[in-house]
Each structure stands twice: as C-alpha cells, then as structure tokens.
C-alpha cells in the first residue's frame, strides 16, 4: 500500500478519519448516524438549508428515523450538518447519497451525481476516498464520476481512491437495519476497494468485497430487478385470478407454506419508492449500448405501470354494479397516499397517479393519511402539491361514494371504514387482514 493509502488506512482504523456524507435523506442521514456510532467524526452535507437547520437543532426530519439517535449523535460533538460544500475538502472519506431519478422519457438522470462530483472536485485533495452509493447503471463510477474528479489532475488509484457501495436501505424495516445488512463494496483498483472495505467494515456487521465498481453497481440493480419482476408476476396473477373469481392474496399466502423453491411477493396498486419503479430502467438503458434487449425487465415495468389504471377500472366497475353510478362525479376517499405502510415517504407513490387518473375521469377526490398531512412537491404531479389530509370520520366515510385503500397503514381504523363506507375498494388486502369482510368490500 502506498503512502497516501497507508495513511488513510491508519486513520480509518483509528476512527480519526473524517467522513463526509452528501445528501441527508432516507439513505444519507441513517448512514451518517451509523458512522458516528462507529466512532468517526462526520459532517453531513445537503443543499436544503431548512433540512440542515432542523438536523442541527435535533428536530425530526424523517418519520421513521429515531430522532433520539440523531440527538445523541449531535451530543457527541462529532456530527453536524452543513450546506457549505467547500467543507468537503476537510473530509478524508466522502460518501455520495444523492437521488438518481428518471427523465420524463424514462432515461437515467445523473444530474445530481454530476453536480455533486463537481462540488467534490473543487476541493479534492490527495489521499481522499470518494464512494458513490446512489443506484445507477454499471459503469457510472468509472465513466461519469471518475473523469470529473480526475479533471483536477489527481489520478484515481494513486492520489485519490474511488469506490462504489450500493445503499441497501429499507425505510421502516426494524429487523434489517443499516448496521446489520451486509455491505457490497467495489473499488477502482484494489487499494480503493480495501480502503472502502475498511471504512464500511467499521460501520456494518459484514462487508462483501467484489472485483470492480461495475460489479457492485450491477449487484444493486439485480436486487431491485428481482423484486420488480416478481411483483409484476403477482400483479399479473391478480388480474388473471380475479377474472376466475379467485383471491390472489389467499393463493399467495397458501403458496408461502412451501418451505423451499418459493418466496411470497404481494400485489398492489402500483410500484412506489425510489428503487423498484426506477432502477430496472437504468439497466435497460445501458443494455441498448451493447445491442442487448431486456424484454423481460421491460415487460415487468409495463405490467407494474399498468396497475393504477387497472385499479381505476375496478373501482369504476364496482361503483356501477354496487352504487349504480358512474365514476364521473363520484366522491372517492383515498385511504393512504404514502408509497409504503407506516411511512410518510411519497417518492413515486402510486397514489399520486391514481388521484390524477381519477380526476381525469371526473371523480372528486379527498384523501386520508395519518402520516402525510400534506402532499409534498413532486416532479410528476406538481398540481397535487399542498393538498391536505382529511380526518377519517364516520361522516366523511358516509359522504363518499367509495373508499379506496391504497396504503395499508397500521394506525388506520379499518373497522370504521368497513362499517361506514358504502363501498370499499381495497388494493392491499388490508380489511381482510383485520378480519373484515362484506359484500361492499371489493379487492383490486
């Protein structure tokens, strides 16, 4: 190991290396706090001054994140948040946790990675380790990040060290936390890999070194494509079995009793979150460069993207059959708008698409979500920004033509919904899980 790498390795081993985390969202903030718990001094960087101020004041910024843990990190004196990207030059290791969305044409948008790389490059110095955690196509670290950093005249593998380690954050999962989930690490050369491995080895229970940054990038895509394809399968089975009068949720639950060769995935109203609706298309885009078709992945995306329209049609049919009225002008109360149970996370939530589709058909929409009092801004549905949750009361349920369960938060009174709503369309099997049934409850 050369002198620069050896010096950084010593600081990592002593926990004296300063860690910088760029992007204090659902991935970056938990990572920063984990690094503090491991003994490192940490600076978190974010372009949102309000978020930075709230973090430094110890105020909640993410609903499922333990605010007490954030306050404990601040109390050590080894953690603070900042908007000043010039402070990156004082960090020994810089971890990039920024969004990687899709363009409206469903192509990779690496603008956040490029802008962050430019911020790092301005103060880049010899001996720094830079690790990308954001999900992206295989080759991004080598082809996009590396040239921007090396434009400063420093060479990766000799004067600076570059690695990729995909985030595996599962918001709200209390069983598999950041510290207990193995961390895949790939480097631009063995020195970078070993340094990144040493850093993460101090933070998580186990690391999984791989041969290159591209391999590590492919690992993350493979994990999420696996989920997307299997969710598409059960979504398609839902449509097929519904036509046959068979309950897909009962089928999956029974199939899950098989102790080998099967694992359950559950259907829903559409994909949400930052990973599953987006990540597969990073690979399909890159595969075109090699003249390789990704038909299976693209078909899964087509099935999953079609689920909101399927739910709308099921709702329209139920209204016609049970209420004798069209969807146009119907008052629909959507129950739950977050993309995932018991979170306030609205990223890529199918509820937003459902609201847009229903309003296009002339329905009058209100929503109730105990964790989302107001719909935040989104790139795809800016017109929904600022809409506020209504109280879930007997009067609100009686006044609607149908309640549409989109997100199955545990804190919702499903018995009240079953008792007071004239029609319930349940996309999550939530009422059945609570032992509630009736002719006015329809699954979709």
C-alpha positions, 0 to 999 in steps of 0.5 A: 500500500502506498503512502497516501493509502497507508495513511488513510488506512491508519486513520480509518482504523483509528476512527480519526478519519473524517467522513463526509456524507452528501445528501441527508435523506432516507439513505444519507442521514441513517448512514451518517448516524451509523458512522458516528456510532462507529466512532468517526467524526462526520459532517453531513452535507445537503443543499436544503438549508431548512433540512440542515437547520432542523438536523442541527437543532435535533428536530425530526426530519424523517418519520421513521428515523429515531430522532433520539439517535440523531440527538445523541449523535449531535451530543457527541460533538462529532456530527453536524450538518452543513450546506457549505460544500467547500467543507468537503475538502476537510473530509478524508472519506466522502460518501455520495447519497444523492437521488438518481431519478428518471427523465420524463422519457424514462432515461437515467438522470445523473444530474445530481451525481454530476453536480455533486462530483463537481462540488467534490472536485473543487476541493479534492485533495490527495489521499481522499476516498470518494464512494458513490452509493446512489443506484445507477447503471454499471459503469457510472463510477468509472465513466461519469464520476471518475473523469470529473474528479480526475479533471483536477489532475489527481489520478484515481488509484494513486492520489485519490481512491474511488469506490462504489457501495450500493445503499441497501436501505429499507425505510421502516424495516426494524429487523434489517437495519443499516448496521446489520445488512451486509455491505457490497463494496467495489473499488477502482483498483484494489487499494480503493476497494480495501480502503472502502472495505475498511471504512464500511467494515467499521460501520456494518456487521459484514462487508462483501468485497467484489472485483470492480465498481461495475460489479457492485453497481450491477449487484444493486440493480439485480436486487431491485430487478428481482423484486420488480419482476416478481411483483409484476408476476403477482400483479399479473396473477391478480388480474388473471385470478380475479377474472376466475373469481379467485383471491390472489392474496389467499393463493399467495399466502397458501403458496408461502407454506412451501418451505423451499423453491418459493418466496411470497411477493404481494400485489398492489396498486402500483410500484412506489419508492425510489428503487423498484419503479426506477432502477430496472430502467437504468439497466435497460438503458445501458443494455441498448449500448451493447445491442442487448434487449431486456424484454423481460425487465421491460415487460415487468415495468409495463405490467407494474405501470399498468396497475393504477389504471387497472385499479381505476377500472375496478373501482369504476366497475364496482361503483356501477354494479354496487352504487349504480353510478358512474365514476364521473362525479363520484366522491372517492376517499383515498385511504393512504397516499404514502408509497409504503405502510407506516411511512410518510415517504411519497417518492413515486407513490402510486397514489399520486397517479391514481388521484390524477387518473381519477380526476381525469375521469371526473371523480372528486377526490379527498384523501386520508393519511395519518402520516402525510398531512400534506402532499409534498412537491413532486416532479410528476404531479406538481398540481397535487402539491399542498393538498391536505389530509382529511380526518377519517370520520364516520361522516366523511366515510358516509359522504363518499361514494367509495373508499379506496385503500391504497396504503395499508397503514397500521394506525388506520381504523379499518373497522370504521371504514368497513362499517361506514363506507358504502363501498370499499375498494381495497388494493392491499388486502388490508380489511381482510387482514383485520378480519373484515369482510362484506359484500361492499368490500371489493379487492383490486 
